[in-house]
Amino acid sequence: VGVKESHQMTIFRIIAAILHLGNLEIQGQRDGEDCSVSSEDEHLNNFCGLLGVEHSQMQHWLCHRK
């Protein structure tokens, strides 16, 4: 396709992160008004590792609208 190998690896890392994000288990609380993600969720850990984002910040912003 003409894509450099370094760009291919970046694309694969982003796709893998998106797939892990889709496997996150989000628990609803208080009649659906609140939610949480376990800090030990392996998919969240993989997602953060692949994209290099801070685990605690991602865990917070997945469950809070702003």
Buried (B, 14 or more C-beta within 10 A) or exposed (E): EEEEEEEEEEEEBEEBBEEBBEEBEEEEEEEEEEEBBEEEBEBBBBBBBBBEEEBEEBBEEBBEEE
